[in-house]
Structures are given as structure tokens and as C-alpha cells.
């Protein structure tokens, strides 16, 4: 959750978007996006799909660099 959140934030900042910009694109509050980025709340696959569309990047971007021995929940 922390890794995925960091990748979402990385891409958002790369595009020069604010939390509010991304939240509006996803029809969420900025607090919800902030929780995703901090890893406080889990991102579902369907939400990740929406985020990837809003951030104009393939879903695979968010998984790049994830260690192969990363424990799954």
C-alpha cells in the first residue's frame, strides 16, 4: 500500500497536478486521494484503473520496481 501510494504521488507530481486536481478527476475528496498516497487506505484494482486513466499512464507504471519478494496480503 505504501509503495503504490508513493507511485501515485510520484506520477501526480510529475504531471504537476495537485491533490485536488486528481480528486476532482476521480470524483473523490482530496483527503481520500491523500489516504491512498500515504498508504492509509488500500487502492482497489478498479480504483487503480481510474487513477491510471486520470494520470495518463498504464497500470504497470504503479507496479514497476516492486520487489519480487514483496509480501502479498
Secondary structure as GFF3:
##gff-version 3
##sequence-region A 1 73
A	DSSP	alpha_helix	2	14	.	.	.	ID=ss1
A	DSSP	alpha_helix	19	26	.	.	.	ID=ss2
A	DSSP	alpha_helix	30	38	.	.	.	ID=ss3
A	DSSP	alpha_helix	45	54	.	.	.	ID=ss4
A	DSSP	three_ten_helix	59	63	.	.	.	ID=ss5
###
